[in-house]
Amino acid sequence: MAIQQARPQYNVKVVRESDGVTVQDQESSWPYAHIPAPTKTGVSESYTVTVEYVADHQFKQPYAKRLAAQQRKEEAEKKAAAERAAATAVRRRERIMNQIELAFVKQGKDAVKFVTCHECEALAEVLMLAYENPGSAVIAPEQITGALCKDHNPAHSPHYGSAWMPKVLMVPCAVLEFFYDGLKQIYINKS
């Protein structure tokens, strides 16, 4: 939202010509007149409208001070949005890790039966990763940012990979396996 330095003030006066009665006399920031509707059909009334520029409305706070306050507010909103996004990512990761923990308990081999979409609770089709771990077939818990079902998977969109829907690193849940060799690990079965 743009901050105005000053706003013009106008005095609008409407006078009925037949008897000289003032119908409107008000000051506002927009030069507009309220012309009354005729009370009898077929009878016309004449009015004189006078618009006079009074002065610029001066705000209580100087422009620079109001602009600085607006910039502080916008920065605080951006910071709060970033904090909310980070907290959401952490909650998603914890939720998915709890589902994967259940897969370890159940001795599961098929991730599709345990991991659900973070949008709608349906069975997940893909696991979203923050970064790729080159040369490794094991997924670290810090890499996981979410899970999406078939309906919410952006790869099915015709706009996927465009400027406003960039590609995201995703691994199909069908190729994930869980194993334990001293540490609980998520393995990508590429065979």
ChimeraX attribute file (.defattr): number of C-alpha atoms within 10 A of each C-alpha:
attribute: neighborCount
match mode: 1-to-1
recipient: residues
	/A:1	4
	/A:2	6
	/A:3	10
	/A:4	10
	/A:5	14
	/A:6	13
	/A:7	14
	/A:8	14
	/A:9	18
	/A:10	21
	/A:11	20
	/A:12	21
	/A:13	21
	/A:14	21
	/A:15	18
	/A:16	17
	/A:17	12
	/A:18	9
	/A:19	7
	/A:20	11
	/A:21	11
	/A:22	13
	/A:23	17
	/A:24	17
	/A:25	15
	/A:26	13
	/A:27	17
	/A:28	14
	/A:29	15
	/A:30	12
	/A:31	17
	/A:32	15
	/A:33	17
	/A:34	12
	/A:35	14
	/A:36	12
	/A:37	8
	/A:38	10
	/A:39	9
	/A:40	7
	/A:41	6
	/A:42	7
	/A:43	7
	/A:44	9
	/A:45	12
	/A:46	10
	/A:47	17
	/A:48	12
	/A:49	18
	/A:50	14
	/A:51	15
	/A:52	13
	/A:53	13
	/A:54	14
	/A:55	13
	/A:56	13
	/A:57	14
	/A:58	13
	/A:59	12
	/A:60	7
	/A:61	9
	/A:62	11
	/A:63	15
	/A:64	11
	/A:65	10
	/A:66	16
	/A:67	16
	/A:68	11
	/A:69	12
	/A:70	15
	/A:71	12
	/A:72	12
	/A:73	12
	/A:74	12
	/A:75	12
	/A:76	12
	/A:77	12
	/A:78	12
	/A:79	12
	/A:80	12
	/A:81	12
	/A:82	12
	/A:83	12
	/A:84	12
	/A:85	12
	/A:86	12
	/A:87	12
	/A:88	14
	/A:89	15
	/A:90	16
	/A:91	15
	/A:92	19
	/A:93	20
	/A:94	17
	/A:95	16
	/A:96	23
	/A:97	16
	/A:98	14
	/A:99	17
	/A:100	21
	/A:101	16
	/A:102	14
	/A:103	21
	/A:104	19
	/A:105	9
	/A:106	10
	/A:107	12
	/A:108	17
	/A:109	16
	/A:110	15
	/A:111	24
	/A:112	21
	/A:113	15
	/A:114	20
	/A:115	28
	/A:116	23
	/A:117	22
	/A:118	20
	/A:119	14
	/A:120	12
	/A:121	12
	/A:122	17
	/A:123	19
	/A:124	27
	/A:125	23
	/A:126	27
	/A:127	26
	/A:128	19
	/A:129	20
	/A:130	13
	/A:131	14
	/A:132	13
	/A:133	12
	/A:134	7
	/A:135	6
	/A:136	10
	/A:137	14
	/A:138	16
	/A:139	18
	/A:140	15
	/A:141	14
	/A:142	13
	/A:143	15
	/A:144	22
	/A:145	22
	/A:146	26
	/A:147	28
	/A:148	25
	/A:149	22
	/A:150	14
	/A:151	15
	/A:152	18
	/A:153	18
	/A:154	17
	/A:155	17
	/A:156	10
	/A:157	11
	/A:158	9
	/A:159	13
	/A:160	15
	/A:161	13
	/A:162	9
	/A:163	8
	/A:164	8
	/A:165	13
	/A:166	11
	/A:167	13
	/A:168	14
	/A:169	13
	/A:170	21
	/A:171	16
	/A:172	16
	/A:173	23
	/A:174	17
	/A:175	16
	/A:176	21
	/A:177	18
	/A:178	20
	/A:179	15
	/A:180	10
	/A:181	6
	/A:182	6
	/A:183	7
	/A:184	13
	/A:185	17
	/A:186	19
	/A:187	16
	/A:188	18
	/A:189	12
	/A:190	7
	/A:191	4
